Structure formats: C-alpha cells, structure tokens
Amino acid sequence: MRTYTTLRLILGDQLNEQHSWFRQVDNQVLYVMMEIEPESAYVTHHIQKIVGIFGAMRQFNTQLKANGHAVCYYKISDQNNQQSFADNVDTLIHQYQIQHFEYQLPDEYRLDQLLRTYCNQLNITSLAVDSEHFYTQREDLTLFFKQKKATIMESFYRAMRKKHDILMEDTEPVGGIWNYDKENRKKIPRKHSIEAPYLLKHDVGSIYKDIQTANLKYIGHIVPKAFIWPLNRQEALNLLDDFLQRMLPFFGLYQDAMHQEHWSLYHSRLSFSLNIKLISPKEVIVAVEKVYRHNKVVDIAQAEGFIRQILGWREFMRGIYWREMPGYQQLNKLDAQRDLPAFFWTGNTKMNCLQKAIQQSLDYGYAHHIQRLMITGNFCLISGINPTDVDNWYLGIYMDAFEWVEITNTRGMSQFADGGIVGTKPYCASANYINKMSNYCQNCHYNKKEKTGDKACPFNALYWNFIHQHKNLLKSNPRMSMVYHIWEKFGSKEQDIILQQASKYLNNIEQL
C-alpha cells in the first residue's frame, strides 16, 4: 500500500494553480478534493453554480495530476464518498498512514470553524496556510480602522492604491483625482450599439448527470451542452483578455446602467473566476492598468472604475466580513420580517424590472451589481423582506456568491440590516432612479410616474412608505435630509394616500 506523510485539503473555491503548494512535486504529499452534499445544500444553489464549481474542481484535479501531484478526488456520486470533510479525511489518514494534515484558510467563517474544530481533535499535527490570493490578510482592515472614527471604503481604497502603487504617479493618483465614480453613472444611449458578450460553450452533461444521481436540490436553468462559464485558468484569462480589448473602454461609463435586452453589457463577468481563484485580483488589476497606460482608447475613468471594484470594494468587504462575523449574520437593524415573495424563484411578476433581473439570474446565475443593489435588493429593502431570506437567495442564485463577499453586500449595503457598518445610507429608490438608469420601464405593466392607483409603480409607494416607516432612524442622517424634506412637503393627506397604496401592495405582494 502506498503511503504519504502529508495530506492537503483543497476546497472548491481554492483552485489557485499559482499557490506555493504546487511549485514542486513532493511524492510524500497527497492532495484531496471532494464534492460533498453539505457544501451544495446549506442553501439552495443555482444549478450552474454547482456545475461550475464541480467542473472547475475536476479540471483542476486533472491539471494537478498532469503536473505530477498525487490527488484523491471524490465526485458527488462516488460510492465511497462519505459526503463529509471529516469522514473522508479520516479515511485517507488511516488508509495512507498520514502524519500531518494541512489546509488553506477558508474564506467563509462556517468552514473556518469546521476545519479548526476538526484539527483540534486530530491526533496528528496540522497546519493552516494562507490561500495566497488576496491583497490583504483577514485582520488588515480591522487594524487600518482601529484608530479611525468611521469605516469608510474610500480611505481604505486610497491607502491600498498607495501601498501597492496602483494608478499612481509618485505619491499622487494618476489624473489628480482618486475616484471617478461621478463619471460611472451613464445610461445606455438609445442608438448605442452594444457588442455581444464573449461566451464559452462547454458540454457539462456528465457533471449534470452526477448531480441528478446524487439528488442535489437546485434552482435556475442550464443548457448542459452550452455552459458559458470558465472552468480553468486559461479560459478565465481568455475572458479577461476579451474584457480588456472590447469591454473596458466603456466599462466605467456604463457600469451602473441596465438594459432589458443585454444581460451583461460591459461587465467583465470575472467574479466567478476570481472567487474560485482561477485568476488572482493582482493579475487582473495589473492587466487593466497596463492597458490604460498603453492604450489610448481606455481612459482613466474606465480603468479606475474597474480597479476600484476589486482593490477597493472586494478587499474592503472581505475585511468587514472577518471583523464582524459571526454576529453579522444575525443583524436586522430595520426589523424586516416579511417573507421573500415566491416570484423571486420564478420571475413571475408584472414589474418588468424585477422580472428581467430575476429571469436573467435564473437563466445565467448572474446579474451585475446595480441590478442586485437597485432592482432586487431595493425591492426587498423597501418591502421589509427578512434579510436572512435575502441572504439565502443571493448566496444561492449567483455564480460568484460566497458568503464572505455576499453577506456584506446583501445584508449590509443592499438591506442596511447592519445599520450603517458598510453603507452610510440605505440604497433605496423609487421608479425614477430605475427609469433613469435603464429601459425597464418602457414595457412595464405599471406606470413609473404614478404613486397611487391600480397601475402605479409599486416602487414609488413602497419607497415613500419605507421613508416614513424608518423616520426615527434615518431622518438625522445627513444624506437623507433632503428626502425627508420632500416627504414632509407632500402634506398629511397625500402621505396617507401613498401609505394606503403601499399597504395594499404589501398585503398582496405575491400578486405584484
């Protein structure tokens, strides 16, 4: 029987080919990867997300073996798969006379606790190592803000730019301005021609069949012979190259825009590849800055707008996650208790913006950040949906959703359930914003201009109802004072009519 000294666990979102573990082959090291039911079932996941992670894991396993590494791989449908990290690892330790166990630090608190607990009961030595993916360590954000009064992403982002010399000229930002967000809010012009997205076409039929055999529960749709997401590093790099050449010149301008006929617009769709570590944030940012500095087609607003999402927001959210967990997942500052409407699982709603955003999510496992924040998230916020329901939906339906990045964006920025840890104000809006940034309102059953009446857009009455309901908490917020000034100008009679309209909609939310 072959024996090994060391067993190393690789999780499904740790597919980092450039990790120091893999720099040389050690015939005393055995790697283990496993597709297990609990990791697919802690929320109901999109079928494309399950297929994508399993597919990428299997290709990573093949690549490791081709490079000479020893790997034990458990497929979801294997008879000897005990569907448990602990039980499978215990079996391998006994079978191969393992003397030492190692794992990369997980990105999720739940898995971090599971693996810590498991190692504490081992009778062999163990070690947790860094995943070597992020710019920051878990505790860096906590230390950065320790002596500061407020946790503001912009100050963290600027410090990151300086520290890593990104878009800098000596000690000053390129162009003399740190943040070009004001230039990142354009609606797609009517006659603007949008190029079709670069799509892969994998046949994932065998993986899909294994999922059926294992009876895994899932949501969403899939075409097994035309799976569009990268499953290996080279495909992720190809997607990055296409983004740099065709999409980046317009990304910053239209990153907040929405269009009912174009599901991806100028977004990179790299978040899935980044979050399972097929590519690193550093190589993406270096590539974007290189194109900006050498390609006159890409101006600073496009490059900075994209880099801010990764270097600023992504690293910031991860730092918040590790500073605030586990208590963060229980926060519900607005005491929102309403159940998530059933149409979030079907797309069957007369609200065109929600129908398009939800249907797109069911079809592709994807929606860009403004669709998530200002359509589905905005509706849940102003309707008082329980943030735990919202968390579970976002975590399950999106390809790129892992708790460390999902929960801070959803429970924090989108639902304001943390009371302002992430965002300085609730991101709530009426139909006016949706119409301003999209063409969703053109074909809607409801009238974007009306607050009351049978055809009044629900976003209008629900928005003002939300403002009224949370007056005691929000009126003192400097960023909300103008809104409350407008609300008070309506007068009590008009306010009552709007609130009655909102109550009618909330009492019949499943029929909207």
C-alpha positions in Angstrom: 0.0 0.0 0.0 1.4 3.4 -1.0 1.8 5.8 2.0 2.2 9.6 2.3 3.5 11.8 5.0 1.2 14.8 4.4 -2.4 15.2 3.4 -3.5 18.6 2.0 -7.2 19.6 1.5 -8.2 21.8 -1.4 -11.6 23.4 -1.2 -13.8 24.1 -4.2 -13.0 27.8 -4.2 -9.3 27.3 -3.8 -8.3 26.5 -7.4 -5.2 28.6 -7.4 -2.7 27.0 -9.7 -0.1 29.5 -8.7 -0.2 28.7 -4.9 3.2 27.8 -3.4 1.9 24.3 -2.6 2.2 23.4 -6.3 5.6 24.9 -7.1 7.3 21.5 -6.9 6.1 17.9 -6.7 6.6 16.1 -3.4 5.9 12.4 -3.5 5.2 12.4 0.2 2.2 14.8 -0.3 -1.3 13.6 -1.1 -4.0 16.2 -2.1 -7.6 15.7 -1.5 -10.6 17.4 -3.2 -14.2 16.5 -2.7 -17.7 17.3 -3.9 -19.9 16.8 -0.9 -23.6 17.3 -0.4 -23.5 19.7 2.6 -21.5 22.2 0.6 -24.2 22.2 -2.1 -27.2 22.2 0.3 -26.6 24.7 3.1 -28.6 27.0 0.8 -30.4 26.0 -2.4 -27.8 26.8 -5.1 -28.2 27.6 -8.8 -27.6 24.6 -11.0 -25.0 26.5 -13.0 -23.1 27.4 -9.8 -23.0 23.7 -8.7 -21.9 22.6 -12.1 -19.4 25.4 -12.4 -17.7 24.6 -9.2 -17.6 20.9 -9.7 -16.5 21.3 -13.3 -13.6 23.7 -12.3 -12.6 21.3 -9.5 -12.5 18.4 -11.8 -10.3 20.2 -14.3 -8.1 21.5 -11.5 -7.7 17.9 -10.4 -6.8 16.8 -13.9 -4.2 19.6 -14.1 -2.6 18.7 -10.8 -2.2 15.1 -11.8 -0.8 16.1 -15.2 1.8 18.1 -13.3 2.8 15.1 -11.2 0.9 15.7 -8.0 -0.9 12.9 -6.2 -4.6 13.6 -5.8 -7.5 11.8 -4.3 -10.8 13.1 -5.8 -14.3 12.4 -4.6 -17.1 13.0 -7.1 -20.5 13.8 -5.7 -21.9 10.4 -6.9 -18.9 8.2 -5.9 -20.0 5.3 -3.7 -17.0 5.7 -1.3 -17.8 9.4 -0.8 -19.0 9.8 2.7 -20.3 13.4 2.0 -18.2 14.8 4.8 -14.9 16.6 5.0 -14.1 15.0 8.3 -15.1 11.4 7.4 -13.3 11.5 4.0 -10.2 12.9 5.6 -10.3 10.5 8.5 -10.4 7.6 6.0 -7.5 8.9 4.0 -5.4 9.5 7.1 -5.9 5.9 8.2 -5.6 4.4 4.7 -2.3 6.2 3.8 -0.8 6.4 7.3 -0.8 10.2 7.1 1.2 12.0 9.8 0.4 15.7 9.0 -2.7 17.5 7.7 -2.8 20.9 6.0 -5.4 23.2 4.6 -5.6 26.7 3.1 -7.5 29.2 5.2 -11.1 29.2 4.1 -12.8 32.4 3.0 -16.0 31.5 4.9 -16.4 31.7 8.7 -18.5 28.5 8.7 -15.8 26.4 7.1 -13.1 28.1 9.1 -14.8 26.9 12.3 -15.5 23.5 10.9 -11.8 22.9 10.0 -10.5 24.4 13.2 -12.7 22.1 15.2 -11.7 19.1 13.1 -8.0 19.8 13.6 -8.4 20.2 17.3 -9.5 16.6 17.6 -6.8 15.1 15.3 -4.1 13.0 16.9 -1.6 14.1 14.2 -0.1 17.5 13.5 -2.0 20.1 11.4 -1.4 23.5 9.8 -3.5 26.2 8.2 -1.8 28.2 5.5 -2.7 31.4 3.6 -4.6 31.0 0.3 -2.2 33.5 -1.3 -5.0 35.2 -3.2 -6.0 38.5 -1.7 -4.1 41.7 -1.4 -4.9 41.8 2.4 -4.9 39.5 5.3 -8.1 38.9 7.3 -7.2 41.3 10.0 -5.7 44.1 7.9 -8.9 46.2 7.6 -9.6 45.9 11.4 -6.1 47.3 12.1 -6.4 50.0 9.5 -9.6 51.4 11.0 -8.7 50.8 14.6 -7.8 54.4 15.4 -10.4 55.9 13.0 -13.9 57.1 13.8 -15.6 55.7 10.8 -15.1 52.7 8.5 -15.2 54.4 5.0 -14.2 52.4 2.0 -12.7 55.4 0.2 -10.0 55.9 2.7 -9.2 52.2 2.7 -9.1 52.2 -1.1 -6.7 55.2 -1.3 -4.4 53.5 1.2 -4.4 50.4 -0.9 -3.6 52.4 -4.1 -0.6 53.9 -2.3 0.6 50.7 -0.7 0.6 48.7 -3.9 1.5 51.6 -6.3 -1.6 51.2 -8.4 -2.7 54.0 -10.8 -0.2 56.3 -9.0 2.3 58.9 -10.1 4.8 59.1 -7.2 2.5 59.9 -4.2 -0.4 61.3 -6.2 -3.2 59.5 -8.1 -3.0 59.3 -11.9 -5.0 62.2 -13.3 -5.0 64.1 -10.0 -8.3 62.5 -8.8 -8.7 59.4 -6.7 -12.2 58.4 -7.6 -14.1 58.8 -10.9 -17.4 57.5 -9.6 -19.3 60.6 -10.9 -18.4 59.6 -14.4 -19.6 56.0 -13.9 -23.3 56.7 -13.9 -24.4 56.9 -17.5 -27.5 55.3 -19.0 -27.0 53.4 -22.3 -27.9 55.8 -25.1 -30.8 54.7 -27.4 -28.7 54.3 -30.5 -25.6 52.9 -28.8 -24.5 49.6 -30.3 -23.6 47.0 -27.6 -21.4 44.1 -28.6 -22.5 40.6 -27.7 -20.6 39.1 -24.8 -17.8 36.5 -25.2 -19.4 33.2 -24.3 -17.8 29.7 -23.8 -19.7 26.6 -24.7 -18.8 23.6 -22.5 -20.6 20.3 -22.6 -21.1 19.6 -18.9 -23.6 16.8 -19.4 -21.6 14.3 -17.3 -21.4 16.6 -14.3 -25.1 17.4 -14.6 -25.9 13.7 -14.7 -23.8 13.2 -11.5 -25.8 15.9 -9.8 -29.1 14.2 -10.8 -27.8 10.9 -9.5 -26.9 12.5 -6.2 -30.4 14.1 -5.9 -29.0 17.5 -5.2 -31.7 20.2 -4.9 -31.1 23.3 -7.0 -32.7 26.3 -8.6 -32.3 28.0 -12.0 -31.8 26.8 -15.6 -28.9 25.2 -17.5 -28.2 24.1 -21.1 -25.7 21.2 -20.3 -24.2 21.3 -23.8 -23.6 25.1 -23.8 -22.3 26.0 -20.3 -20.8 29.5 -20.6 -18.6 30.0 -17.5 -14.8 29.4 -17.4 -13.7 26.1 -15.8 -10.0 26.5 -15.9 -7.3 29.2 -15.6 -6.7 29.6 -19.4 -10.4 30.2 -20.0 -10.5 32.8 -17.3 -7.5 34.5 -18.8 -9.2 34.4 -22.2 -12.3 36.1 -20.7 -10.1 38.7 -19.1 -8.4 39.4 -22.5 -11.7 39.8 -24.2 -12.8 42.3 -21.5 -9.7 44.3 -21.9 -10.0 44.5 -25.6 -13.7 45.0 -26.2 -15.5 46.0 -22.9 -13.1 48.0 -20.7 -13.2 51.1 -22.9 -16.9 51.5 -22.0 -17.0 49.8 -18.5 -16.7 52.9 -16.3 -19.2 55.0 -18.3 -21.9 52.3 -18.2 -21.1 50.2 -15.2 -24.3 51.4 -13.4 -26.5 51.1 -16.5 -29.2 48.4 -17.0 -30.8 47.2 -20.3 -33.5 44.6 -20.7 -32.1 43.3 -23.9 -28.5 43.0 -22.8 -27.8 40.9 -19.7 -24.0 41.5 -19.3 -23.4 44.9 -21.0 -19.7 45.9 -20.4 -19.2 43.9 -17.3 -16.2 41.5 -17.2 -18.1 38.5 -15.6 -14.7 37.6 -14.0 -16.1 37.4 -10.4 -16.8 33.7 -10.6 -13.2 33.0 -11.8 -11.8 35.4 -9.2 -13.8 33.9 -6.3 -12.8 30.3 -7.0 -9.2 31.6 -7.6 -8.6 30.6 -11.1 -7.1 34.0 -11.5 -5.9 36.5 -8.9 -7.0 40.1 -8.3 -3.4 41.2 -8.7 -3.0 39.9 -12.2 -6.4 41.3 -13.2 -5.5 44.8 -11.8 -2.0 44.7 -13.4 -3.5 43.9 -16.7 -6.1 46.7 -16.5 -3.5 49.3 -15.5 -1.2 48.1 -18.3 -4.0 48.6 -20.9 -4.8 52.0 -19.5 -1.2 53.2 -19.7 -0.5 51.8 -23.2 -3.9 52.0 -24.9 -5.3 55.5 -25.6 -8.8 54.0 -26.1 -9.1 53.3 -22.4 -9.2 56.5 -20.3 -8.7 56.8 -16.5 -12.4 56.8 -15.6 -12.8 53.3 -17.2 -9.7 51.8 -15.6 -10.1 53.4 -12.2 -13.8 52.5 -12.0 -13.0 48.8 -12.6 -9.9 48.7 -10.3 -11.9 50.3 -7.5 -14.4 47.4 -7.6 -11.6 44.8 -6.9 -8.9 46.7 -5.0 -11.3 48.8 -3.0 -14.7 47.2 -2.7 -13.8 43.5 -2.8 -10.9 43.7 -0.3 -13.0 46.1 1.9 -15.9 43.7 2.1 -13.7 40.8 3.0 -12.2 42.8 5.8 -15.6 43.8 7.1 -16.7 40.1 7.0 -13.8 38.9 9.1 -14.1 41.8 11.5 -17.9 41.4 12.1 -18.5 37.7 11.9 -20.2 35.7 13.3 -22.6 38.3 14.7 -23.0 40.0 11.4 -25.3 37.2 10.0 -27.9 38.0 12.7 -28.1 41.8 12.2 -31.6 43.1 11.3 -31.4 46.8 12.3 -34.6 47.7 10.4 -36.5 44.7 11.9 -37.6 43.5 8.5 -39.7 40.3 8.9 -41.7 39.8 5.6 -41.0 36.5 3.7 -39.3 36.7 0.3 -42.1 36.6 -2.4 -42.4 33.4 -4.4 -41.7 35.2 -7.7 -38.0 35.5 -6.7 -37.8 31.8 -7.6 -39.8 32.0 -10.8 -39.6 35.6 -12.2 -43.5 35.7 -12.4 -44.1 39.3 -11.6 -45.7 42.2 -13.5 -42.9 44.5 -12.5 -40.7 44.5 -15.6 -37.5 45.5 -13.9 -37.8 42.7 -11.4 -39.0 40.2 -13.9 -36.0 40.9 -16.2 -33.4 40.9 -13.3 -34.8 37.7 -11.7 -35.2 35.9 -15.0 -31.7 36.8 -16.0 -30.5 35.4 -12.7 -32.4 32.2 -13.2 -31.0 31.8 -16.8 -27.4 32.7 -16.2 -26.7 32.7 -12.4 -25.7 36.3 -12.9 -26.8 39.9 -12.5 -24.4 42.9 -12.3 -24.0 44.9 -9.2 -26.7 47.6 -9.9 -29.3 45.0 -10.8 -28.6 43.3 -7.5 -28.4 46.5 -5.5 -31.1 48.8 -7.1 -33.6 46.3 -8.5 -33.9 43.1 -6.5 -32.1 44.5 -3.4 -34.0 47.8 -3.5 -37.3 46.0 -3.7 -36.5 43.7 -0.8 -35.3 46.7 1.3 -38.4 48.9 0.8 -40.7 45.9 1.2 -39.2 44.9 4.5 -38.1 41.4 3.5 -36.2 39.5 6.2 -32.5 39.9 5.4 -31.8 36.2 6.1 -34.2 35.3 3.3 -32.5 37.8 1.1 -29.0 36.5 2.0 -30.0 32.9 1.2 -31.5 33.9 -2.2 -28.4 35.9 -3.2 -26.0 33.3 -1.9 -27.8 30.5 -3.8 -28.6 32.1 -7.1 -25.4 33.8 -8.1 -22.3 32.1 -9.6 -19.9 34.3 -7.7 -21.7 34.3 -4.4 -19.7 33.1 -1.5 -20.6 34.2 2.0 -17.6 36.4 2.6 -18.5 38.7 -0.3 -22.2 38.1 -0.5 -23.4 38.8 3.1 -21.7 42.2 3.4 -23.0 43.3 0.1 -26.5 42.0 0.8 -27.2 42.3 4.5 -25.0 45.4 4.7 -25.0 47.6 1.6 -28.2 46.4 0.0 -30.5 45.8 3.0 -29.0 48.2 5.5 -29.6 45.5 8.1 -26.2 46.3 9.7 -27.4 49.8 10.5 -24.6 51.5 8.6 -21.4 49.4 9.1 -20.9 49.1 5.3 -23.0 51.9 3.8 -23.6 55.4 5.1 -27.2 55.3 4.0 -29.9 52.9 2.7 -29.7 52.3 -1.0 -33.4 52.8 -1.6 -35.0 54.4 -4.7 -38.3 54.9 -6.5 -39.1 54.2 -10.1 -37.4 57.5 -11.1 -34.0 56.0 -10.5 -34.8 52.8 -12.3 -36.1 54.7 -15.3 -33.0 57.0 -15.2 -30.6 54.1 -15.4 -32.4 51.6 -17.6 -35.1 51.0 -20.2 -37.0 48.6 -18.0 -39.9 51.0 -17.5 -40.7 51.1 -21.2 -42.6 47.8 -21.3 -43.9 47.6 -17.8 -47.5 46.8 -16.7 -47.1 49.7 -14.2 -46.7 53.4 -14.7 -43.4 54.8 -13.5 -44.8 58.2 -12.9 -47.7 57.3 -10.7 -47.6 56.8 -6.9 -51.2 55.7 -6.4 -53.8 53.9 -8.4 -54.1 50.4 -9.9 -51.2 50.9 -12.4 -48.9 52.9 -10.1 -45.4 51.5 -10.0 -45.0 49.6 -6.6 -41.5 51.1 -6.2 -43.0 54.6 -5.7 -45.4 53.9 -2.9 -43.1 51.3 -1.2 -40.2 53.8 -1.4 -42.1 56.5 0.4 -43.6 54.0 2.9 -40.1 52.9 3.7 -39.0 56.5 4.2 -42.0 57.1 6.5 -41.6 53.9 8.5 -38.0 54.5 9.4 -38.1 58.2 10.0 -36.8 57.9 13.6 -33.7 56.1 12.5 -32.9 57.8 9.2 -34.0 61.5 9.4 -30.9 62.5 11.3 -28.7 61.0 8.5 -27.2 64.0 6.6 -27.6 62.0 3.3 -31.3 61.5 3.9 -32.3 65.0 5.0 -33.4 66.2 1.5 -35.6 63.1 1.1 -37.4 63.8 4.4 -37.9 67.4 3.3 -39.6 66.3 0.2 -41.8 63.8 2.1 -43.0 66.5 4.5 -43.9 68.8 1.6 -46.4 66.2 0.4 -48.7 67.1 3.3 -50.6 64.6 5.5 -53.5 63.9 3.1 -51.2 62.9 0.2 -49.0 61.0 2.6 -51.9 59.0 3.9 -53.0 58.1 0.3 -49.4 56.9 -0.6 -49.2 54.9 2.6 -52.5 53.2 2.0 -51.3 52.3 -1.5 -48.1 50.8 -0.1 -50.1 48.8 2.5 -52.3 47.4 -0.3 -49.2 46.3 -2.3 -47.5 44.8 0.8 -50.7 42.9 1.7 -50.8 41.5 -1.8 -47.1 41.2 -2.5 -47.3 37.9 -4.3 -49.6 39.4 -6.9 -47.4 42.3 -7.9 
